[in-house]
Amino acid sequence: MQMHLADSSSTLEYGDIFLERGRQYHSAMARFPRARDREFSQLFSRFPLGEGENIVDVPSGGGYLSDFLAREKGHKSIRVTELEFSPGFSGQSQVVEPYGAWPLRLESADRIISLASSHHIADLDRLLNNFGVYVRPGGLVHIADVSPDGGIASFLDVFVDRHTTTGHRGIYRQFERLEWPDWLDVIRIETRSCPWRFDSSEQLVAFCHGLFGLGKDAWPHLESTLEELVGIRSANGGVELDWELSYMDAMKV
Ligand SMILES: C[S@@+](CC[C@H](N)C(=O)[O-])C[C@H]1O[C@@H](n2cnc3c(N)ncnc32)[C@H](O)[C@@H]1O
C-alpha cells in the first residue's frame, strides 16, 4: 500500500495534487481521447451549441473539452478559452488563480463550463462570482460533477484515496440543495448518464489506472471495485463504465 503524502506533516493543496497527478491524467486522456465523449456531450444536451459561441472551459485540465468540440462541432466556428488552476497537465491551458482575475474581457463569454472539478473547489461561491464577472447577461453556466451519494464518490474517496500518493478527498455537493447566487437562473439540475467507453475491459482498467494516478497495488482490485461501486457492462461491441454526473444548467440574468 502506498503512503499518502497527505498523511505526512503538510496537507496538500489541490494545485500540488494535480502537479503530481496531472501528467498521468493527461497521458490517460491522450491514450483514450474518446472514452469520455458522452460526459462532454451531455454538457450540451439541453442547450445545444450555437454558431460562433465563445466558450470558457475552467478548469480545463489539458483542454479535453476543446479537443472534443474540435472533433464534434462540424461547421460551427466555436472558440474555446481554456483556463486551468494547475500547471501539472499539458501546458496547453493558461494557468490562472481560481478566485483571481482572469485574462478575459468582462462579460465576454457566451458560456462558462466547469466539468468534474467543483469537488476540488473549497469556495464555490467565490468561483461562481468569477463566472458572473466573465459570462455575458443571457449567457450560460454549466457545472457538472460527481454527486455525494453513490458509488462514484465512494470509489474516489475510498479506493482512489487509498491507492494514490496524494490521496483523494472531494467536496461533493448536492446541487439541488445549494444556494446559487441571485444572478444565476438555475434552469435544470439533473443526473445524466455518461458512460466511459472502451474496446475492452483491459483498456477500461488502464484508463482508470492512469486517470486517477493509482499505484501498482491498485491493479489487482481495480476492475472488481469499479464493477461493484460504479458498474461495468458490455455494450455495442465494447465495454462501458457506468459513469454519471450531476449537471447544472443556468443562465445569467
Ligand atoms: C478531474 S480534473 C478535471 C479537468 C477537466 N475539466 C476534465 O474534465 O478533465 C480536476 C480539475 O480541478 C482542478 N482544480 C480545482 N481546484 C483547484 C485548485 N484549487 N488548485 C488547483 N487545481 C484545481 C485541477 O487542476 C483539474 O483541472
The ligand as an SDF file (V2000), in Angstrom:
LIG
                    3D

 27 29  0  0  0  0  0  0  0  0999 V2000
  -10.5580   15.9300  -12.5360 C   0  0  0  0  0  0  0  0  0  0  0  0
   -9.7540   17.3400  -13.1900 S   0  0  0  0  0  0  0  0  0  0  0  0
  -10.9030   17.8980  -14.3830 C   0  0  0  0  0  0  0  0  0  0  0  0
  -10.2520   18.5880  -15.5470 C   0  0  0  0  0  0  0  0  0  0  0  0
  -11.1360   18.7250  -16.7670 C   0  0  0  0  0  0  0  0  0  0  0  0
  -12.2040   19.6880  -16.5590 N   0  0  0  0  0  0  0  0  0  0  0  0
  -11.6960   17.3910  -17.1710 C   0  0  0  0  0  0  0  0  0  0  0  0
  -12.9230   17.2480  -17.1750 O   0  0  0  0  0  0  0  0  0  0  0  0
  -10.9180   16.5010  -17.4920 O   0  0  0  0  0  0  0  0  0  0  0  0
   -9.9440   18.3720  -11.8570 C   0  0  0  0  0  0  0  0  0  0  0  0
   -9.5330   19.7880  -12.0340 C   0  0  0  0  0  0  0  0  0  0  0  0
   -9.6280   20.5240  -10.8470 O   0  0  0  0  0  0  0  0  0  0  0  0
   -8.6060   21.4900  -10.8770 C   0  0  0  0  0  0  0  0  0  0  0  0
   -8.5850   22.2560   -9.6230 N   0  0  0  0  0  0  0  0  0  0  0  0
   -9.6470   22.5530   -8.9330 C   0  0  0  0  0  0  0  0  0  0  0  0
   -9.3620   23.3420   -7.8970 N   0  0  0  0  0  0  0  0  0  0  0  0
   -8.0760   23.5700   -7.9160 C   0  0  0  0  0  0  0  0  0  0  0  0
   -7.2060   24.3220   -7.1060 C   0  0  0  0  0  0  0  0  0  0  0  0
   -7.6410   24.9940   -6.0500 N   0  0  0  0  0  0  0  0  0  0  0  0
   -5.9270   24.3100   -7.4090 N   0  0  0  0  0  0  0  0  0  0  0  0
   -5.5180   23.6110   -8.4660 C   0  0  0  0  0  0  0  0  0  0  0  0
   -6.3180   22.8910   -9.2680 N   0  0  0  0  0  0  0  0  0  0  0  0
   -7.5850   22.8600   -9.0010 C   0  0  0  0  0  0  0  0  0  0  0  0
   -7.4680   20.7430  -11.3660 C   0  0  0  0  0  0  0  0  0  0  0  0
   -6.4060   21.4980  -11.7660 O   0  0  0  0  0  0  0  0  0  0  0  0
   -8.1340   19.9890  -12.5070 C   0  0  0  0  0  0  0  0  0  0  0  0
   -8.2140   20.7500  -13.6730 O   0  0  0  0  0  0  0  0  0  0  0  0
  1  2  1  0
  2  3  1  0
  2 10  1  0
  3  4  1  0
  4  5  1  0
  5  6  1  0
  5  7  1  0
  7  8  2  0
  7  9  1  0
 10 11  1  0
 11 12  1  0
 11 26  1  0
 12 13  1  0
 13 14  1  0
 13 24  1  0
 14 15  1  0
 14 23  1  0
 15 16  2  0
 16 17  1  0
 17 18  1  0
 17 23  2  0
 18 19  1  0
 18 20  2  0
 20 21  1  0
 21 22  2  0
 22 23  1  0
 24 25  1  0
 24 26  1  0
 26 27  1  0
M  CHG  2   2   1   9  -1
M  END
$$$$
